[in-house]
């Protein structure tokens, strides 16, 4: 999982990192909040707790139920 370099950059997710959840494994313990799974049907999502943006890597598609 890629780590954001600025507040405006997104964490890029690859197929082996789905389903997407926040906080992600690279976040420090102090920034933890309840785990929430993210809906990436449009290729992007924002965590409702911390605002971290996530997006699917090029060529990766989220699979719905």
Sine and cosine of phi, psi and omega as CSV:
sin_phi,cos_phi,sin_psi,cos_psi,sin_omega,cos_omega
0.00,0.00,0.73,-0.68,0.01,-1.00
-0.99,0.17,0.54,-0.84,0.01,-1.00
-0.98,-0.19,0.69,-0.72,0.01,-1.00
-0.90,0.43,0.60,-0.80,0.02,-1.00
-0.99,-0.13,-0.40,0.92,0.08,-1.00
-0.68,-0.73,0.20,-0.98,0.01,-1.00
-0.90,0.43,-0.42,0.91,-0.05,-1.00
-1.00,-0.01,-0.16,0.99,0.00,-1.00
-1.00,0.06,0.38,-0.92,-0.05,-1.00
-0.96,-0.28,0.46,-0.89,0.14,-0.99
-0.98,0.20,0.85,-0.53,-0.02,-1.00
-1.00,0.00,0.81,-0.59,-0.06,-1.00
-0.96,-0.29,0.68,-0.73,0.06,-1.00
-0.97,-0.23,0.22,-0.98,-0.10,-0.99
-0.82,0.57,-0.59,0.80,-0.04,-1.00
-0.97,0.24,-0.04,1.00,0.01,-1.00
-0.96,-0.27,0.17,0.99,0.02,-1.00
-0.99,-0.15,0.56,-0.83,0.08,1.00
-0.96,0.28,0.51,-0.86,-0.05,-1.00
-0.99,0.17,0.68,-0.73,0.05,-1.00
-0.63,-0.78,0.47,-0.88,0.08,-1.00
-0.78,-0.62,0.67,-0.74,0.13,0.99
-0.95,0.31,0.48,-0.87,0.00,-1.00
-1.00,0.00,0.28,-0.96,-0.10,-1.00
-0.87,0.50,-0.35,0.94,-0.01,-1.00
-1.00,0.03,-0.09,1.00,0.00,-1.00
-0.97,0.22,0.65,-0.76,0.04,-1.00
-0.92,0.38,0.42,-0.91,-0.05,-1.00
-0.83,0.56,-0.61,0.79,-0.06,-1.00
-0.90,0.44,-0.36,0.93,-0.03,-1.00
-0.99,-0.14,0.20,0.98,-0.05,-1.00
-0.93,0.37,0.51,-0.86,0.11,-0.99
-0.57,-0.82,0.10,-1.00,0.01,-1.00
-0.82,0.58,0.63,-0.78,0.00,-1.00
-0.93,0.38,0.75,-0.66,0.02,-1.00
-0.74,-0.67,0.73,-0.69,0.07,-1.00
-1.00,0.05,0.62,-0.79,-0.12,-0.99
-0.96,-0.28,0.67,-0.75,0.06,-1.00
-1.00,0.05,0.91,-0.41,-0.05,-1.00
-0.93,-0.38,0.51,0.86,-0.06,-1.00
-0.89,0.47,-0.40,0.92,0.04,-1.00
-0.97,-0.23,0.17,0.98,0.06,-1.00
1.00,0.02,-0.17,0.99,0.00,-1.00
-0.64,-0.77,0.44,-0.90,0.10,-1.00
-0.39,-0.92,0.38,-0.92,0.05,-1.00
-0.80,-0.60,0.71,-0.70,0.02,-1.00
-0.92,0.39,0.78,-0.63,0.00,-1.00
-0.95,0.32,-0.30,0.95,0.00,-1.00
-1.00,0.04,-0.80,0.61,-0.15,-0.99
-0.93,-0.37,-0.17,0.98,0.04,-1.00
0.99,0.12,0.04,1.00,0.03,-1.00
-0.87,0.50,0.71,-0.70,0.02,-1.00
-1.00,-0.09,0.63,-0.77,0.04,-1.00
-0.80,-0.60,0.57,-0.82,0.11,-0.99
-0.56,-0.83,0.48,-0.88,0.03,-1.00
-0.97,0.24,0.61,-0.79,0.08,-1.00
-0.90,0.44,0.40,-0.92,0.01,-1.00
-0.84,0.54,0.75,-0.66,0.01,-1.00
1.00,0.04,-0.11,0.99,0.02,-1.00
-1.00,-0.10,0.69,-0.73,0.00,-1.00
-0.83,-0.56,0.71,-0.71,0.06,-1.00
-0.97,0.24,0.64,-0.77,0.01,-1.00
-0.96,-0.29,0.81,-0.58,0.02,-1.00
-1.00,0.09,0.02,-1.00,-0.01,-1.00
-0.99,0.16,0.00,0.00,0.00,0.00
